[in-house]
């Protein structure tokens, strides 16, 4: 029998239990603690997991360290010390670098560990990485998130997961610590497909709404009254239009909730996937073209909806409603 004690014999039962509990706490390594990842890693700390973080910017980890997390100087250290590895990175290039460089995850993860990529990634890249990691019996699951910075902070966020169902079920409690809507979508890449469908559809819908809103305003309708009315029509009752009340209606794109350059990446990935599988997407392609034009205007650092300013410009219409007027409509309609 193993006894845990000090100089004067076995430790009390309480110390033994604490020792066992420490052994059972899951060790999570989190790479990428920026706008989204920082909140998710912090929520893992609050949930009681043993968290180690890594990022290109060491100063981003201050609040995590204060909450009990540890700092890792390298991806290799994360890989060698963690049971569960999570990455939240800007895009495919960064994910591939972390995974495949000589001291990256593929070459340094310990047997029995698992990797969840929370980034919005390329389906082709995800499936290629999944295949490479499977050769070493290392599960890799794509688990992109949806909810924006506010959702990441509050935990009111969806996770769309693709990969091995048994692995998903085994680590479900980790995913539940960062999102309140966790969905298993299907095999590798399925979560990423779902995320790209969601993101690209959202921006395409908003582009169409902006086009029609400018038409209505140019036809003489007050923008607040027009927006308030279409919110209560059939599609509007699904709250499709609520997001338009912030950036577009108020003409407020800085500071960004989500940068245009990142949204452009998401729509690029979705349209690339459409071409790969032979699905025409005219509206999505037009949305992508709009975003590209906005990027060329130097708006990449502005909010992802900033490309909607192009439609206002073409229509010769100014829509800039005070935040108080927007809130009044929301309060009135509940």
C-alpha positions in Angstrom: 0.0 0.0 0.0 1.2 3.5 -0.9 1.3 5.9 2.0 1.6 9.6 1.5 3.0 11.2 4.5 5.7 13.3 6.2 8.4 12.5 8.7 6.0 11.3 11.3 4.0 8.7 9.4 1.1 8.6 7.0 -0.7 11.8 6.1 -4.3 12.4 7.3 -7.1 11.1 5.0 -7.9 14.6 3.9 -4.3 15.0 2.5 -4.6 11.7 0.7 -7.8 12.8 -0.9 -6.3 16.1 -2.0 -3.4 14.2 -3.5 -5.8 12.0 -5.5 -7.9 15.0 -6.6 -4.8 16.7 -8.0 -3.9 13.7 -10.0 -7.5 13.6 -11.5 -7.6 17.2 -12.5 -7.3 17.3 -16.3 -4.2 19.1 -17.6 -5.1 21.4 -20.5 -2.6 23.3 -22.7 -4.0 26.3 -24.5 -2.2 27.9 -27.4 -3.4 31.3 -28.6 -4.9 33.6 -25.9 -6.0 36.5 -28.0 -9.4 38.1 -28.3 -11.3 34.7 -28.4 -8.8 32.3 -26.9 -8.0 34.5 -24.0 -11.6 34.3 -22.7 -11.9 30.6 -23.3 -8.7 29.8 -21.6 -9.7 31.9 -18.6 -13.1 30.1 -18.4 -11.2 26.8 -18.2 -9.2 28.2 -15.3 -12.4 29.2 -13.6 -13.8 25.7 -14.1 -11.0 24.3 -12.1 -8.8 22.7 -14.8 -5.1 22.6 -14.6 -4.3 25.1 -17.5 -1.1 26.0 -19.1 -1.1 28.8 -21.7 1.1 29.9 -24.6 1.0 32.8 -27.0 3.3 35.0 -29.0 2.5 37.8 -26.6 3.5 36.9 -23.1 1.7 39.8 -21.5 -1.7 38.4 -22.6 -1.3 35.7 -20.0 -1.2 38.0 -16.9 -4.9 37.4 -15.9 -4.6 33.7 -16.5 -1.6 33.4 -14.3 -3.3 35.3 -11.6 -6.2 32.8 -11.9 -3.8 29.9 -11.3 -2.7 29.0 -14.9 0.9 28.3 -15.8 3.0 29.8 -18.6 4.7 27.6 -21.3 7.6 29.1 -23.3 6.9 26.9 -26.3 4.4 24.7 -28.1 6.6 21.8 -27.3 6.2 22.3 -23.6 2.4 22.5 -24.0 2.4 19.3 -26.0 4.6 17.4 -23.6 2.8 18.4 -20.4 -0.9 18.4 -21.5 -3.6 15.8 -21.7 -5.8 18.0 -23.8 -4.4 20.7 -26.2 -6.5 23.5 -27.5 -5.6 26.0 -30.2 -7.3 29.3 -31.0 -5.4 30.8 -33.9 -6.1 33.3 -36.7 -6.3 30.8 -39.6 -5.0 27.7 -41.5 -1.4 29.0 -41.9 -0.9 29.5 -38.1 -2.6 26.2 -37.3 -0.4 24.3 -39.7 2.7 26.0 -38.3 1.9 25.0 -34.7 1.0 21.5 -35.8 3.7 20.6 -38.3 6.9 22.6 -37.5 9.8 20.4 -36.2 8.9 21.2 -32.5 5.2 21.3 -33.2 2.3 19.2 -31.9 2.7 16.3 -34.3 6.3 15.6 -33.2 5.9 16.4 -29.5 2.5 15.4 -28.3 2.6 12.6 -25.7 0.7 9.3 -26.3 -2.9 9.4 -25.1 -3.3 13.2 -25.5 -5.8 14.9 -27.8 -6.0 18.1 -29.8 -9.0 20.3 -30.3 -8.6 23.1 -32.8 -11.0 25.9 -32.0 -9.9 28.1 -34.9 -12.0 28.8 -38.0 -9.9 26.7 -40.4 -9.8 25.3 -43.9 -11.7 22.0 -44.3 -8.9 20.7 -46.5 -6.3 21.6 -43.9 -8.3 20.1 -41.0 -8.8 16.8 -42.8 -5.2 16.6 -43.8 -4.0 17.3 -40.3 -6.5 14.7 -38.9 -5.0 12.1 -41.2 -1.4 12.9 -40.2 -2.2 12.8 -36.5 -4.1 9.6 -36.9 -1.0 7.9 -38.2 0.5 8.5 -34.7 -2.8 7.6 -32.9 -3.2 11.2 -31.8 -6.9 12.3 -32.1 -7.3 15.7 -33.7 -10.8 17.3 -33.7 -12.0 20.5 -35.3 -14.1 22.5 -32.9 -14.6 26.0 -34.2 -16.6 28.3 -32.0 -19.4 30.8 -32.6 -20.4 33.6 -30.3 -17.9 36.4 -30.8 -15.8 37.9 -28.0 -18.9 38.5 -25.8 -19.9 34.9 -26.1 -16.3 33.7 -25.4 -16.2 35.8 -22.2 -19.7 34.8 -20.9 -19.6 31.2 -22.0 -22.7 31.7 -24.1 -21.1 30.2 -27.2 -21.6 27.3 -29.6 -18.9 24.8 -30.4 -19.2 22.8 -33.7 -17.2 19.7 -33.4 -15.9 17.2 -36.0 -13.9 14.1 -35.5 -14.1 10.9 -33.5 -17.4 10.7 -31.5 -15.9 8.6 -28.7 -13.2 11.2 -28.2 -15.8 14.0 -28.2 -17.9 12.2 -25.6 -14.8 11.6 -23.4 -13.8 15.2 -23.2 -17.2 16.8 -23.4 -16.8 18.3 -19.9 -13.9 20.3 -21.2 -15.9 21.7 -24.1 -18.8 22.5 -21.8 -16.5 24.7 -19.7 -16.1 27.2 -22.6 -19.5 27.0 -24.4 -23.2 26.4 -23.5 -24.1 24.9 -26.9 -21.8 22.1 -27.8 -22.6 20.1 -30.9 -21.1 17.0 -32.4 -21.5 17.5 -36.1 -19.9 14.5 -37.6 -16.6 13.1 -38.9 -13.4 15.2 -39.3 -14.0 18.5 -41.0 -17.8 18.5 -40.3 -17.5 21.1 -37.5 -15.5 23.4 -39.8 -18.0 23.0 -42.7 -20.8 24.0 -40.3 -18.9 27.0 -39.1 -18.1 28.2 -42.6 -21.7 27.8 -43.6 -22.8 29.8 -40.6 -20.3 32.6 -41.0 -20.6 33.0 -44.7 -24.4 32.9 -44.6 -24.4 35.5 -41.9 -22.3 38.0 -43.9 -24.2 37.3 -47.1 -27.5 37.9 -45.4 -26.2 41.2 -43.9 -25.0 42.3 -47.3 -28.5 41.7 -48.8 -30.1 43.5 -45.9 -27.8 46.5 -46.4 -28.7 46.6 -50.1 -32.4 46.7 -49.4 -32.1 49.1 -46.5 -30.4 51.7 -48.6 -33.1 51.3 -51.2 -35.8 51.9 -48.6 -34.1 54.9 -47.2 -33.5 56.4 -50.6 -37.2 55.8 -51.3 -38.0 58.1 -48.4 -38.4 55.8 -45.4 -36.9 56.8 -42.1 -34.2 54.2 -41.3 -35.2 53.5 -37.7 -38.9 53.0 -38.7 -37.9 50.8 -41.7 -35.6 48.7 -39.5 -38.1 48.5 -36.7 -40.8 47.3 -39.2 -38.8 44.6 -41.0 -37.8 43.2 -37.6 -41.4 42.3 -37.0 -42.0 40.7 -40.4 -41.7 36.9 -40.8 -37.9 36.7 -41.1 -37.4 39.6 -38.7 -39.2 37.7 -35.9 -36.3 35.2 -36.0 -34.1 38.1 -35.0 -32.1 38.0 -38.2 -32.0 41.7 -38.3 -31.0 42.5 -34.7 -27.3 42.5 -35.4 -27.8 45.3 -38.0 -28.7 47.6 -35.1 -25.1 47.9 -34.0 -22.4 48.6 -36.6 -24.5 49.2 -39.8 -27.3 51.2 -38.3 -25.0 53.3 -36.1 -22.2 53.6 -38.7 -19.8 52.5 -36.0 -17.1 50.1 -37.0 -14.3 51.0 -34.7 -13.4 49.4 -32.3 -14.3 46.1 -34.0 -16.2 43.3 -32.4 -14.5 41.0 -35.0 -12.0 42.3 -37.5 -12.8 42.5 -41.2 -9.5 40.8 -42.2 -10.6 37.7 -40.1 -14.1 37.7 -41.5 -12.7 37.9 -45.0 -10.6 34.8 -44.2 -13.7 33.0 -43.1 -15.7 33.8 -46.3 -12.6 33.0 -48.4 -12.5 29.5 -46.8 -16.2 29.0 -47.4 -16.1 30.0 -51.1 -12.9 27.9 -51.6 -14.8 24.9 -50.2 -17.7 25.6 -52.5 -15.4 25.5 -55.5 -13.8 22.3 -54.4 -17.1 20.5 -54.2 -18.7 22.2 -57.2 -21.4 24.3 -55.5 -22.2 27.7 -57.0 -22.6 30.5 -54.5 -23.2 33.7 -56.3 -24.3 35.8 -53.2 -21.4 34.4 -51.2 -19.0 35.2 -54.0 -20.4 38.7 -54.2 -20.0 39.1 -50.5 -16.4 38.0 -50.8 -15.8 40.5 -53.5 -17.3 43.3 -51.3 -15.0 42.3 -48.4 -12.0 42.2 -50.7 -12.8 45.7 -51.9 -13.1 46.9 -48.3 -9.8 45.3 -47.4 -8.2 47.2 -50.4 -9.6 50.4 -48.9 -7.5 49.7 -45.8 -10.4 48.7 -43.6 -9.0 45.3 -42.5 -8.7 46.5 -38.9 -12.3 47.8 -38.7 -15.3 45.7 -37.7 -16.2 42.8 -40.0 -19.4 44.6 -41.1 -17.4 47.6 -42.3 -17.7 46.3 -45.9 -21.4 47.3 -45.7 -20.3 50.9 -46.0 -19.6 50.3 -49.7 -23.3 49.9 -50.3 -24.2 53.1 -48.5 -21.6 54.8 -50.6 -22.9 53.4 -53.9 -26.5 54.3 -53.0 -25.5 57.8 -51.9 -27.4 57.3 -48.6 -26.3 58.1 -45.1 -27.5 55.9 -42.3 -26.2 56.9 -38.9 -28.7 56.3 -36.1 -28.0 57.1 -32.4 -27.5 54.1 -30.2 -30.4 55.4 -28.0 -32.8 55.0 -30.9 -31.7 51.4 -31.5 -32.0 50.5 -27.8 -35.5 52.1 -27.7 -36.7 49.7 -30.4 -35.1 46.7 -28.7 -36.6 47.6 -25.3 -40.0 48.2 -26.9 -40.1 44.9 -28.6 -38.5 42.9 -25.8 
